[in-house]
Amino acid sequence: MPHHLLASVPIHGHVTPLLAIAADLAGRGDRVTFLTGRRFADAVAATGAEFLPLPAEADYDDRLLAEREPGPGGIAGLRRDITDTFLRPARAQYDALHARAVASSAPPDVVIADPTFIGAALLAAHDREHRPPVVSAGVVPLTLSSAAVAPFGLARAPLRGPLNRPRNAVLHAVVRRLMFAPVQADLDALFRAVHGRPAGAFLFDLQRTLDAVVQLSVPGFEYPRPDAGVPIRFAGPILPGTAGGELPPWWDELGTGRPVVLVTQGTIANTDSTELIRPTIDALAGEDALVVVTTGGRPIAELGALPGNVRAAEYLPYDRLFPLLAVFVTNGGYGGVQYALAHGVPLVVAGATEDKPEVAARVAWSGTGIDLRTGRPTPAALRRAVRTVLGEPRYRTAAAGLAGEIAAARGVDELVAVVDALRRGERLPIG
């Protein structure tokens, strides 16, 4: 019976797809151990996996991240997020992984880690003979550097034509030598403390030090990287199972013929509804559309007075809601965007923090929606964008194309095939 050790930072959007993987693997009769934050203990147990808590130094409540003192936006904000949320807990993550994956008398056959779980890269730095294979399960956009792609964090899609690679070369030099040099220095210091040498890879290229990457998306949503330098397989998004729960009394209104527009700020960055939810409500108040709001657990009363064409709930069963949608307005959470694309729903994206600008840029690049390039769009900008997506069939056509790609993807079967090959000692093709 194979033994899989899954590891994730304690962030809802990172843990959720790995929970679906854990449930699938456990359902096959495999042994599954899941290393993550204590607040997810019950969710892990519900999958049939064994819960392994992160050390206190690596555990935190992701719901409190949005309540931190406001920091800078753009690259400076991304630097802060990487340092505080992902880099500082890495040594404790590694210690917990090492205890189970190397020092244990019954180590797992493979470690499957969230790509922001830097402790997995520290584990992978051991000689292959002294550790199990380490696979990255891509729950965020690919960060790998490439001559064909601008550096991660700048949210710039590839250019068409001969200027793409020269532009990227300049941007990579600026990002490495200036923008992220302090973070890289901290990363190298961490590796020296554990292994006596620097990381050997740039911050955004740590996946290259692992044995394989299984991206939870499809090629049509990711920039091509002919020089990836690591085996990459696309499994498609691993979607959660059917959700239960009582439907709101207004549910039947969704089938009355008006286009249905969903707006949400997810489950973490939802403390300030004036960022996206309220502007969308105001933008579409006079439109011939039914606007559905999910608050991610926040009280509906916080939204204020609602126009007659708006319906709100803290949570809704997305598996039943998304087939009814005409447009999804979102701040760009990777999982939510993948869920929309799996149902062929075009998007309007307004994201400014974490990896959200990169997700939004890929939405525009793939033709599946509009990137508003801000985290606080005006009602006028939102109204124009929603009208455009509703009125121009090319967005739904592109989204339907990606839905077809996702339907054809192998899901957890792809991950299992990679794991089985690594367990047999096979060398996977690069790229």
Contacts in CASP RR format, 6 or more apart in sequence:
PFRMAT RR
TARGET T0000
AUTHOR 0000-0000-0000
METHOD contacts of the structure
MODEL  1
MPHHLLASVPIHGHVTPLLAIAADLAGRGDRVTFLTGRRFADAVAATGAE
FLPLPAEADYDDRLLAEREPGPGGIAGLRRDITDTFLRPARAQYDALHAR
AVASSAPPDVVIADPTFIGAALLAAHDREHRPPVVSAGVVPLTLSSAAVA
PFGLARAPLRGPLNRPRNAVLHAVVRRLMFAPVQADLDALFRAVHGRPAG
AFLFDLQRTLDAVVQLSVPGFEYPRPDAGVPIRFAGPILPGTAGGELPPW
WDELGTGRPVVLVTQGTIANTDSTELIRPTIDALAGEDALVVVTTGGRPI
AELGALPGNVRAAEYLPYDRLFPLLAVFVTNGGYGGVQYALAHGVPLVVA
GATEDKPEVAARVAWSGTGIDLRTGRPTPAALRRAVRTVLGEPRYRTAAA
GLAGEIAAARGVDELVAVVDALRRGERLPIG
1 29 0 8 1.000
1 30 0 8 1.000
1 31 0 8 1.000
2 30 0 8 1.000
2 31 0 8 1.000
2 109 0 8 1.000
2 110 0 8 1.000
2 419 0 8 1.000
2 423 0 8 1.000
3 30 0 8 1.000
3 31 0 8 1.000
3 32 0 8 1.000
3 33 0 8 1.000
3 106 0 8 1.000
3 107 0 8 1.000
3 108 0 8 1.000
3 109 0 8 1.000
3 110 0 8 1.000
4 22 0 8 1.000
4 25 0 8 1.000
4 30 0 8 1.000
4 31 0 8 1.000
4 32 0 8 1.000
4 33 0 8 1.000
4 108 0 8 1.000
4 109 0 8 1.000
4 110 0 8 1.000
4 112 0 8 1.000
4 419 0 8 1.000
5 33 0 8 1.000
5 34 0 8 1.000
5 35 0 8 1.000
5 52 0 8 1.000
5 97 0 8 1.000
5 100 0 8 1.000
5 101 0 8 1.000
5 108 0 8 1.000
5 110 0 8 1.000
5 111 0 8 1.000
5 112 0 8 1.000
5 132 0 8 1.000
6 18 0 8 1.000
6 21 0 8 1.000
6 22 0 8 1.000
6 32 0 8 1.000
6 33 0 8 1.000
6 34 0 8 1.000
6 35 0 8 1.000
6 36 0 8 1.000
6 49 0 8 1.000
6 111 0 8 1.000
6 112 0 8 1.000
6 113 0 8 1.000
6 137 0 8 1.000
7 34 0 8 1.000
7 35 0 8 1.000
7 36 0 8 1.000
7 93 0 8 1.000
7 97 0 8 1.000
7 111 0 8 1.000
7 112 0 8 1.000
7 113 0 8 1.000
7 114 0 8 1.000
7 117 0 8 1.000
7 119 0 8 1.000
7 120 0 8 1.000
8 14 0 8 1.000
8 15 0 8 1.000
8 18 0 8 1.000
8 34 0 8 1.000
8 35 0 8 1.000
8 36 0 8 1.000
8 113 0 8 1.000
8 114 0 8 1.000
8 117 0 8 1.000
8 139 0 8 1.000
9 15 0 8 1.000
9 36 0 8 1.000
9 58 0 8 1.000
9 85 0 8 1.000
9 86 0 8 1.000
9 89 0 8 1.000
9 93 0 8 1.000
9 114 0 8 1.000
9 116 0 8 1.000
9 117 0 8 1.000
10 36 0 8 1.000
10 37 0 8 1.000
10 38 0 8 1.000
10 39 0 8 1.000
10 40 0 8 1.000
10 54 0 8 1.000
10 59 0 8 1.000
10 60 0 8 1.000
10 61 0 8 1.000
10 62 0 8 1.000
11 62 0 8 1.000
11 65 0 8 1.000
11 85 0 8 1.000
11 116 0 8 1.000
11 268 0 8 1.000
12 62 0 8 1.000
12 63 0 8 1.000
12 267 0 8 1.000
12 268 0 8 1.000
13 139 0 8 1.000
13 267 0 8 1.000
13 268 0 8 1.000
13 333 0 8 1.000
13 334 0 8 1.000
13 335 0 8 1.000
14 114 0 8 1.000
14 116 0 8 1.000
14 139 0 8 1.000
14 140 0 8 1.000
15 36 0 8 1.000
15 37 0 8 1.000
15 40 0 8 1.000
15 43 0 8 1.000
15 114 0 8 1.000
16 240 0 8 1.000
16 335 0 8 1.000
17 137 0 8 1.000
17 139 0 8 1.000
17 216 0 8 1.000
17 237 0 8 1.000
17 238 0 8 1.000
17 335 0 8 1.000
18 34 0 8 1.000
18 36 0 8 1.000
18 112 0 8 1.000
18 114 0 8 1.000
18 137 0 8 1.000
18 139 0 8 1.000
19 34 0 8 1.000
19 40 0 8 1.000
19 43 0 8 1.000
19 44 0 8 1.000
19 47 0 8 1.000
19 240 0 8 1.000
20 238 0 8 1.000
20 239 0 8 1.000
20 240 0 8 1.000
20 241 0 8 1.000
20 412 0 8 1.000
21 112 0 8 1.000
21 137 0 8 1.000
21 238 0 8 1.000
21 412 0 8 1.000
21 415 0 8 1.000
22 32 0 8 1.000
22 34 0 8 1.000
22 44 0 8 1.000
22 47 0 8 1.000
22 48 0 8 1.000
22 49 0 8 1.000
23 46 0 8 1.000
23 47 0 8 1.000
23 48 0 8 1.000
23 49 0 8 1.000
24 238 0 8 1.000
24 412 0 8 1.000
25 32 0 8 1.000
25 49 0 8 1.000
25 412 0 8 1.000
25 416 0 8 1.000
26 32 0 8 1.000
26 47 0 8 1.000
26 48 0 8 1.000
26 49 0 8 1.000
27 48 0 8 1.000
28 416 0 8 1.000
31 50 0 8 1.000
32 47 0 8 1.000
32 48 0 8 1.000
32 49 0 8 1.000
32 50 0 8 1.000
33 49 0 8 1.000
33 50 0 8 1.000
33 52 0 8 1.000
33 100 0 8 1.000
33 108 0 8 1.000
34 40 0 8 1.000
34 44 0 8 1.000
34 47 0 8 1.000
34 49 0 8 1.000
34 50 0 8 1.000
34 51 0 8 1.000
34 52 0 8 1.000
35 52 0 8 1.000
35 53 0 8 1.000
35 54 0 8 1.000
35 93 0 8 1.000
35 96 0 8 1.000
35 97 0 8 1.000
35 100 0 8 1.000
36 44 0 8 1.000
36 51 0 8 1.000
36 52 0 8 1.000
36 53 0 8 1.000
36 54 0 8 1.000
37 53 0 8 1.000
37 54 0 8 1.000
37 59 0 8 1.000
38 53 0 8 1.000
38 54 0 8 1.000
38 59 0 8 1.000
39 61 0 8 1.000
40 51 0 8 1.000
41 51 0 8 1.000
41 53 0 8 1.000
44 50 0 8 1.000
44 51 0 8 1.000
45 51 0 8 1.000
52 96 0 8 1.000
52 100 0 8 1.000
53 59 0 8 1.000
54 89 0 8 1.000
54 92 0 8 1.000
54 93 0 8 1.000
54 96 0 8 1.000
55 92 0 8 1.000
55 93 0 8 1.000
55 95 0 8 1.000
55 96 0 8 1.000
56 92 0 8 1.000
57 89 0 8 1.000
57 91 0 8 1.000
57 92 0 8 1.000
58 89 0 8 1.000
58 90 0 8 1.000
58 92 0 8 1.000
58 93 0 8 1.000
58 96 0 8 1.000
59 89 0 8 1.000
60 85 0 8 1.000
60 89 0 8 1.000
62 268 0 8 1.000
63 267 0 8 1.000
63 268 0 8 1.000
65 85 0 8 1.000
65 268 0 8 1.000
66 268 0 8 1.000
66 269 0 8 1.000
66 270 0 8 1.000
66 271 0 8 1.000
66 272 0 8 1.000
67 271 0 8 1.000
71 77 0 8 1.000
71 80 0 8 1.000
72 80 0 8 1.000
73 352 0 8 1.000
73 353 0 8 1.000
74 352 0 8 1.000
74 357 0 8 1.000
75 153 0 8 1.000
75 154 0 8 1.000
75 179 0 8 1.000
75 180 0 8 1.000
77 353 0 8 1.000
78 153 0 8 1.000
78 354 0 8 1.000
79 179 0 8 1.000
79 180 0 8 1.000
79 182 0 8 1.000
79 183 0 8 1.000
81 353 0 8 1.000
81 354 0 8 1.000
82 183 0 8 1.000
82 203 0 8 1.000
83 183 0 8 1.000
83 186 0 8 1.000
85 116 0 8 1.000
86 116 0 8 1.000
86 117 0 8 1.000
86 118 0 8 1.000
87 118 0 8 1.000
87 183 0 8 1.000
87 186 0 8 1.000
87 187 0 8 1.000
87 190 0 8 1.000
89 118 0 8 1.000
90 118 0 8 1.000
90 119 0 8 1.000
90 122 0 8 1.000
90 190 0 8 1.000
91 119 0 8 1.000
91 122 0 8 1.000
91 190 0 8 1.000
91 193 0 8 1.000
91 194 0 8 1.000
93 117 0 8 1.000
93 118 0 8 1.000
93 119 0 8 1.000
93 120 0 8 1.000
93 122 0 8 1.000
94 118 0 8 1.000
94 119 0 8 1.000
94 122 0 8 1.000
94 123 0 8 1.000
94 194 0 8 1.000
97 111 0 8 1.000
97 119 0 8 1.000
97 120 0 8 1.000
97 122 0 8 1.000
97 123 0 8 1.000
98 123 0 8 1.000
100 107 0 8 1.000
100 108 0 8 1.000
101 107 0 8 1.000
101 108 0 8 1.000
101 111 0 8 1.000
101 123 0 8 1.000
101 131 0 8 1.000
101 132 0 8 1.000
102 123 0 8 1.000
102 126 0 8 1.000
102 130 0 8 1.000
102 131 0 8 1.000
107 132 0 8 1.000
108 132 0 8 1.000
109 132 0 8 1.000
109 133 0 8 1.000
109 419 0 8 1.000
109 423 0 8 1.000
110 132 0 8 1.000
110 133 0 8 1.000
110 134 0 8 1.000
110 135 0 8 1.000
110 419 0 8 1.000
110 422 0 8 1.000
110 423 0 8 1.000
111 120 0 8 1.000
111 123 0 8 1.000
111 132 0 8 1.000
111 133 0 8 1.000
111 134 0 8 1.000
111 135 0 8 1.000
112 135 0 8 1.000
112 137 0 8 1.000
112 214 0 8 1.000
112 415 0 8 1.000
112 419 0 8 1.000
113 119 0 8 1.000
113 120 0 8 1.000
113 134 0 8 1.000
113 135 0 8 1.000
113 136 0 8 1.000
113 137 0 8 1.000
113 210 0 8 1.000
114 120 0 8 1.000
114 136 0 8 1.000
114 137 0 8 1.000
114 138 0 8 1.000
114 139 0 8 1.000
115 136 0 8 1.000
115 137 0 8 1.000
115 138 0 8 1.000
115 139 0 8 1.000
115 140 0 8 1.000
115 143 0 8 1.000
115 206 0 8 1.000
115 207 0 8 1.000
115 213 0 8 1.000
116 140 0 8 1.000
118 187 0 8 1.000
118 190 0 8 1.000
118 206 0 8 1.000
120 134 0 8 1.000
120 136 0 8 1.000
120 210 0 8 1.000
121 134 0 8 1.000
121 199 0 8 1.000
121 201 0 8 1.000
121 206 0 8 1.000
121 209 0 8 1.000
121 210 0 8 1.000
122 190 0 8 1.000
122 191 0 8 1.000
122 194 0 8 1.000
122 195 0 8 1.000
123 131 0 8 1.000
123 134 0 8 1.000
124 131 0 8 1.000
124 134 0 8 1.000
124 209 0 8 1.000
124 210 0 8 1.000
124 211 0 8 1.000
125 191 0 8 1.000
125 194 0 8 1.000
125 195 0 8 1.000
125 199 0 8 1.000
125 209 0 8 1.000
126 195 0 8 1.000
128 211 0 8 1.000
133 211 0 8 1.000
133 212 0 8 1.000
133 419 0 8 1.000
133 422 0 8 1.000
133 423 0 8 1.000
134 210 0 8 1.000
134 211 0 8 1.000
135 210 0 8 1.000
135 211 0 8 1.000
135 212 0 8 1.000
135 213 0 8 1.000
135 214 0 8 1.000
135 415 0 8 1.000
135 418 0 8 1.000
135 419 0 8 1.000
135 422 0 8 1.000
136 207 0 8 1.000
136 210 0 8 1.000
136 212 0 8 1.000
136 213 0 8 1.000
136 214 0 8 1.000
137 214 0 8 1.000
137 216 0 8 1.000
137 415 0 8 1.000
138 213 0 8 1.000
138 214 0 8 1.000
138 215 0 8 1.000
138 216 0 8 1.000
138 217 0 8 1.000
139 216 0 8 1.000
139 334 0 8 1.000
139 335 0 8 1.000
140 334 0 8 1.000
140 355 0 8 1.000
141 152 0 8 1.000
141 217 0 8 1.000
141 222 0 8 1.000
141 334 0 8 1.000
141 355 0 8 1.000
141 358 0 8 1.000
141 359 0 8 1.000
141 362 0 8 1.000
142 152 0 8 1.000
142 207 0 8 1.000
142 213 0 8 1.000
142 215 0 8 1.000
142 222 0 8 1.000
142 223 0 8 1.000
142 225 0 8 1.000
142 232 0 8 1.000
143 152 0 8 1.000
143 204 0 8 1.000
143 205 0 8 1.000
143 207 0 8 1.000
144 152 0 8 1.000
144 204 0 8 1.000
144 205 0 8 1.000
144 207 0 8 1.000
144 208 0 8 1.000
144 225 0 8 1.000
144 228 0 8 1.000
144 229 0 8 1.000
144 230 0 8 1.000
145 151 0 8 1.000
145 152 0 8 1.000
145 172 0 8 1.000
145 202 0 8 1.000
145 204 0 8 1.000
145 205 0 8 1.000
146 168 0 8 1.000
146 223 0 8 1.000
146 225 0 8 1.000
146 226 0 8 1.000
146 227 0 8 1.000
146 228 0 8 1.000
147 165 0 8 1.000
147 168 0 8 1.000
147 169 0 8 1.000
147 227 0 8 1.000
148 158 0 8 1.000
148 164 0 8 1.000
148 165 0 8 1.000
148 168 0 8 1.000
148 223 0 8 1.000
148 224 0 8 1.000
148 225 0 8 1.000
148 226 0 8 1.000
148 227 0 8 1.000
149 158 0 8 1.000
149 168 0 8 1.000
149 223 0 8 1.000
149 225 0 8 1.000
150 156 0 8 1.000
150 157 0 8 1.000
150 158 0 8 1.000
150 167 0 8 1.000
150 168 0 8 1.000
150 171 0 8 1.000
150 172 0 8 1.000
151 168 0 8 1.000
151 171 0 8 1.000
151 172 0 8 1.000
151 175 0 8 1.000
151 176 0 8 1.000
151 204 0 8 1.000
152 204 0 8 1.000
152 358 0 8 1.000
153 175 0 8 1.000
153 355 0 8 1.000
153 357 0 8 1.000
153 358 0 8 1.000
154 171 0 8 1.000
154 175 0 8 1.000
155 357 0 8 1.000
155 358 0 8 1.000
155 360 0 8 1.000
155 361 0 8 1.000
155 373 0 8 1.000
156 171 0 8 1.000
156 361 0 8 1.000
157 223 0 8 1.000
157 361 0 8 1.000
157 362 0 8 1.000
157 364 0 8 1.000
157 365 0 8 1.000
158 164 0 8 1.000
158 168 0 8 1.000
158 223 0 8 1.000
158 224 0 8 1.000
158 365 0 8 1.000
159 167 0 8 1.000
176 184 0 8 1.000
176 202 0 8 1.000
180 202 0 8 1.000
180 203 0 8 1.000
180 204 0 8 1.000
183 203 0 8 1.000
184 199 0 8 1.000
184 202 0 8 1.000
184 203 0 8 1.000
187 199 0 8 1.000
187 203 0 8 1.000
188 198 0 8 1.000
188 199 0 8 1.000
188 200 0 8 1.000
190 199 0 8 1.000
191 197 0 8 1.000
191 198 0 8 1.000
191 199 0 8 1.000
191 200 0 8 1.000
192 198 0 8 1.000
199 206 0 8 1.000
199 209 0 8 1.000
200 209 0 8 1.000
201 208 0 8 1.000
201 209 0 8 1.000
207 213 0 8 1.000
207 230 0 8 1.000
208 228 0 8 1.000
208 229 0 8 1.000
208 230 0 8 1.000
210 230 0 8 1.000
211 231 0 8 1.000
211 422 0 8 1.000
211 428 0 8 1.000
212 230 0 8 1.000
212 231 0 8 1.000
212 232 0 8 1.000
212 233 0 8 1.000
212 418 0 8 1.000
212 422 0 8 1.000
212 428 0 8 1.000
213 230 0 8 1.000
213 231 0 8 1.000
213 232 0 8 1.000
213 233 0 8 1.000
214 232 0 8 1.000
214 233 0 8 1.000
214 234 0 8 1.000
214 235 0 8 1.000
214 414 0 8 1.000
214 415 0 8 1.000
214 418 0 8 1.000
215 222 0 8 1.000
215 232 0 8 1.000
215 233 0 8 1.000
215 234 0 8 1.000
215 235 0 8 1.000
215 236 0 8 1.000
216 235 0 8 1.000
216 236 0 8 1.000
216 237 0 8 1.000
216 238 0 8 1.000
216 338 0 8 1.000
217 234 0 8 1.000
217 236 0 8 1.000
217 237 0 8 1.000
217 338 0 8 1.000
218 234 0 8 1.000
218 236 0 8 1.000
218 402 0 8 1.000
218 405 0 8 1.000
218 406 0 8 1.000
218 409 0 8 1.000
219 234 0 8 1.000
219 405 0 8 1.000
220 366 0 8 1.000
220 402 0 8 1.000
220 405 0 8 1.000
221 338 0 8 1.000
221 341 0 8 1.000
221 362 0 8 1.000
221 366 0 8 1.000
221 368 0 8 1.000
221 402 0 8 1.000
222 234 0 8 1.000
222 362 0 8 1.000
223 362 0 8 1.000
223 365 0 8 1.000
225 232 0 8 1.000
225 431 0 8 1.000
226 431 0 8 1.000
228 430 0 8 1.000
228 431 0 8 1.000
229 430 0 8 1.000
229 431 0 8 1.000
230 430 0 8 1.000
230 431 0 8 1.000
231 418 0 8 1.000
231 428 0 8 1.000
231 429 0 8 1.000
231 430 0 8 1.000
231 431 0 8 1.000
232 431 0 8 1.000
233 414 0 8 1.000
233 415 0 8 1.000
233 417 0 8 1.000
233 418 0 8 1.000
233 428 0 8 1.000
234 409 0 8 1.000
234 414 0 8 1.000
235 409 0 8 1.000
235 410 0 8 1.000
235 411 0 8 1.000
235 412 0 8 1.000
235 413 0 8 1.000
235 414 0 8 1.000
235 415 0 8 1.000
236 338 0 8 1.000
236 405 0 8 1.000
236 406 0 8 1.000
236 409 0 8 1.000
236 410 0 8 1.000
236 411 0 8 1.000
236 414 0 8 1.000
237 335 0 8 1.000
237 338 0 8 1.000
237 339 0 8 1.000
237 341 0 8 1.000
237 342 0 8 1.000
237 406 0 8 1.000
238 411 0 8 1.000
238 412 0 8 1.000
239 319 0 8 1.000
239 339 0 8 1.000
239 342 0 8 1.000
240 319 0 8 1.000
241 319 0 8 1.000
242 317 0 8 1.000
242 319 0 8 1.000
243 317 0 8 1.000
243 318 0 8 1.000
243 319 0 8 1.000
243 320 0 8 1.000
244 317 0 8 1.000
245 317 0 8 1.000
247 317 0 8 1.000
247 320 0 8 1.000
248 311 0 8 1.000
248 313 0 8 1.000
248 316 0 8 1.000
250 311 0 8 1.000
253 290 0 8 1.000
253 311 0 8 1.000
254 260 0 8 1.000
254 290 0 8 1.000
254 292 0 8 1.000
254 321 0 8 1.000
254 324 0 8 1.000
255 324 0 8 1.000
256 290 0 8 1.000
258 288 0 8 1.000
258 289 0 8 1.000
258 290 0 8 1.000
258 309 0 8 1.000
259 288 0 8 1.000
259 289 0 8 1.000
259 290 0 8 1.000
259 326 0 8 1.000
259 327 0 8 1.000
259 390 0 8 1.000
260 289 0 8 1.000
260 290 0 8 1.000
260 292 0 8 1.000
260 324 0 8 1.000
260 325 0 8 1.000
260 326 0 8 1.000
261 280 0 8 1.000
261 284 0 8 1.000
261 289 0 8 1.000
261 290 0 8 1.000
261 291 0 8 1.000
261 292 0 8 1.000
261 325 0 8 1.000
261 326 0 8 1.000
261 327 0 8 1.000
261 328 0 8 1.000
261 329 0 8 1.000
261 386 0 8 1.000
262 292 0 8 1.000
262 293 0 8 1.000
262 294 0 8 1.000
262 321 0 8 1.000
262 322 0 8 1.000
262 325 0 8 1.000
262 327 0 8 1.000
262 328 0 8 1.000
262 329 0 8 1.000
263 276 0 8 1.000
263 277 0 8 1.000
263 280 0 8 1.000
263 281 0 8 1.000
263 291 0 8 1.000
263 292 0 8 1.000
263 293 0 8 1.000
263 328 0 8 1.000
263 329 0 8 1.000
263 330 0 8 1.000
264 270 0 8 1.000
264 277 0 8 1.000
264 293 0 8 1.000
264 294 0 8 1.000
264 295 0 8 1.000
264 296 0 8 1.000
264 329 0 8 1.000
264 330 0 8 1.000
264 331 0 8 1.000
265 273 0 8 1.000
265 275 0 8 1.000
265 276 0 8 1.000
265 277 0 8 1.000
265 295 0 8 1.000
265 296 0 8 1.000
265 330 0 8 1.000
265 331 0 8 1.000
266 294 0 8 1.000
266 296 0 8 1.000
266 330 0 8 1.000
266 331 0 8 1.000
266 333 0 8 1.000
266 336 0 8 1.000
267 296 0 8 1.000
267 297 0 8 1.000
269 275 0 8 1.000
269 331 0 8 1.000
269 353 0 8 1.000
270 277 0 8 1.000
270 295 0 8 1.000
270 296 0 8 1.000
270 297 0 8 1.000
270 298 0 8 1.000
271 298 0 8 1.000
273 295 0 8 1.000
273 298 0 8 1.000
273 302 0 8 1.000
273 303 0 8 1.000
274 376 0 8 1.000
275 331 0 8 1.000
275 350 0 8 1.000
275 375 0 8 1.000
275 376 0 8 1.000
276 329 0 8 1.000
276 330 0 8 1.000
276 331 0 8 1.000
276 350 0 8 1.000
276 351 0 8 1.000
276 375 0 8 1.000
276 376 0 8 1.000
276 377 0 8 1.000
277 293 0 8 1.000
277 295 0 8 1.000
277 303 0 8 1.000
278 303 0 8 1.000
278 304 0 8 1.000
279 376 0 8 1.000
279 377 0 8 1.000
279 378 0 8 1.000
279 379 0 8 1.000
279 382 0 8 1.000
280 291 0 8 1.000
280 293 0 8 1.000
280 329 0 8 1.000
280 379 0 8 1.000
280 382 0 8 1.000
280 386 0 8 1.000
281 291 0 8 1.000
281 293 0 8 1.000
281 303 0 8 1.000
281 306 0 8 1.000
281 307 0 8 1.000
281 310 0 8 1.000
282 379 0 8 1.000
283 379 0 8 1.000
283 380 0 8 1.000
283 382 0 8 1.000
283 383 0 8 1.000
283 386 0 8 1.000
284 291 0 8 1.000
284 309 0 8 1.000
284 310 0 8 1.000
284 382 0 8 1.000
284 383 0 8 1.000
284 386 0 8 1.000
285 307 0 8 1.000
285 308 0 8 1.000
285 309 0 8 1.000
285 310 0 8 1.000
286 307 0 8 1.000
286 309 0 8 1.000
287 309 0 8 1.000
287 383 0 8 1.000
287 386 0 8 1.000
287 387 0 8 1.000
289 309 0 8 1.000
289 326 0 8 1.000
289 386 0 8 1.000
289 390 0 8 1.000
290 309 0 8 1.000
290 311 0 8 1.000
291 307 0 8 1.000
291 309 0 8 1.000
291 310 0 8 1.000
291 311 0 8 1.000
292 310 0 8 1.000
292 311 0 8 1.000
292 312 0 8 1.000
292 313 0 8 1.000
292 316 0 8 1.000
292 321 0 8 1.000
293 300 0 8 1.000
293 303 0 8 1.000
293 310 0 8 1.000
293 311 0 8 1.000
293 312 0 8 1.000
293 313 0 8 1.000
294 312 0 8 1.000
294 313 0 8 1.000
294 314 0 8 1.000
294 315 0 8 1.000
294 316 0 8 1.000
295 302 0 8 1.000
295 303 0 8 1.000
295 312 0 8 1.000
295 313 0 8 1.000
295 314 0 8 1.000
296 314 0 8 1.000
296 315 0 8 1.000
297 314 0 8 1.000
297 315 0 8 1.000
298 314 0 8 1.000
299 314 0 8 1.000
300 312 0 8 1.000
300 313 0 8 1.000
300 314 0 8 1.000
303 312 0 8 1.000
306 312 0 8 1.000
318 339 0 8 1.000
322 328 0 8 1.000
322 339 0 8 1.000
322 340 0 8 1.000
322 342 0 8 1.000
322 343 0 8 1.000
322 345 0 8 1.000
323 343 0 8 1.000
325 340 0 8 1.000
325 343 0 8 1.000
325 345 0 8 1.000
326 345 0 8 1.000
326 390 0 8 1.000
327 345 0 8 1.000
327 346 0 8 1.000
327 347 0 8 1.000
327 348 0 8 1.000
327 386 0 8 1.000
327 389 0 8 1.000
327 390 0 8 1.000
328 337 0 8 1.000
328 340 0 8 1.000
328 345 0 8 1.000
328 346 0 8 1.000
328 347 0 8 1.000
328 348 0 8 1.000
329 347 0 8 1.000
329 348 0 8 1.000
329 349 0 8 1.000
329 350 0 8 1.000
329 382 0 8 1.000
329 386 0 8 1.000
330 336 0 8 1.000
330 337 0 8 1.000
330 340 0 8 1.000
330 347 0 8 1.000
330 348 0 8 1.000
330 349 0 8 1.000
330 350 0 8 1.000
331 349 0 8 1.000
331 350 0 8 1.000
331 351 0 8 1.000
331 356 0 8 1.000
331 375 0 8 1.000
332 349 0 8 1.000
332 350 0 8 1.000
332 351 0 8 1.000
332 356 0 8 1.000
332 359 0 8 1.000
332 360 0 8 1.000
332 363 0 8 1.000
333 355 0 8 1.000
333 356 0 8 1.000
333 359 0 8 1.000
334 355 0 8 1.000
334 359 0 8 1.000
337 347 0 8 1.000
337 349 0 8 1.000
337 359 0 8 1.000
337 363 0 8 1.000
338 406 0 8 1.000
340 346 0 8 1.000
340 347 0 8 1.000
340 399 0 8 1.000
341 347 0 8 1.000
341 368 0 8 1.000
341 399 0 8 1.000
341 402 0 8 1.000
341 403 0 8 1.000
341 406 0 8 1.000
342 403 0 8 1.000
342 406 0 8 1.000
342 407 0 8 1.000
343 403 0 8 1.000
344 396 0 8 1.000
344 399 0 8 1.000
344 400 0 8 1.000
344 401 0 8 1.000
344 402 0 8 1.000
344 403 0 8 1.000
345 396 0 8 1.000
345 399 0 8 1.000
346 368 0 8 1.000
346 369 0 8 1.000
346 389 0 8 1.000
346 395 0 8 1.000
346 396 0 8 1.000
346 398 0 8 1.000
346 399 0 8 1.000
347 363 0 8 1.000
347 368 0 8 1.000
347 369 0 8 1.000
347 370 0 8 1.000
347 389 0 8 1.000
347 399 0 8 1.000
348 369 0 8 1.000
348 370 0 8 1.000
348 372 0 8 1.000
348 382 0 8 1.000
348 385 0 8 1.000
348 386 0 8 1.000
348 389 0 8 1.000
349 356 0 8 1.000
349 359 0 8 1.000
349 360 0 8 1.000
349 363 0 8 1.000
349 364 0 8 1.000
349 369 0 8 1.000
349 370 0 8 1.000
349 371 0 8 1.000
349 372 0 8 1.000
350 360 0 8 1.000
350 372 0 8 1.000
350 374 0 8 1.000
350 375 0 8 1.000
350 376 0 8 1.000
350 377 0 8 1.000
350 382 0 8 1.000
351 357 0 8 1.000
351 359 0 8 1.000
351 360 0 8 1.000
351 372 0 8 1.000
351 374 0 8 1.000
351 375 0 8 1.000
352 374 0 8 1.000
352 375 0 8 1.000
352 376 0 8 1.000
353 375 0 8 1.000
356 375 0 8 1.000
357 373 0 8 1.000
360 371 0 8 1.000
360 372 0 8 1.000
360 373 0 8 1.000
361 371 0 8 1.000
363 369 0 8 1.000
363 370 0 8 1.000
363 371 0 8 1.000
364 370 0 8 1.000
364 371 0 8 1.000
366 398 0 8 1.000
366 402 0 8 1.000
367 394 0 8 1.000
367 395 0 8 1.000
367 398 0 8 1.000
368 395 0 8 1.000
368 398 0 8 1.000
368 399 0 8 1.000
368 402 0 8 1.000
369 389 0 8 1.000
369 395 0 8 1.000
369 398 0 8 1.000
369 399 0 8 1.000
370 385 0 8 1.000
370 388 0 8 1.000
370 389 0 8 1.000
370 395 0 8 1.000
372 381 0 8 1.000
372 382 0 8 1.000
372 385 0 8 1.000
374 381 0 8 1.000
377 385 0 8 1.000
388 395 0 8 1.000
389 395 0 8 1.000
389 396 0 8 1.000
410 417 0 8 1.000
418 428 0 8 1.000
421 428 0 8 1.000
422 428 0 8 1.000
END
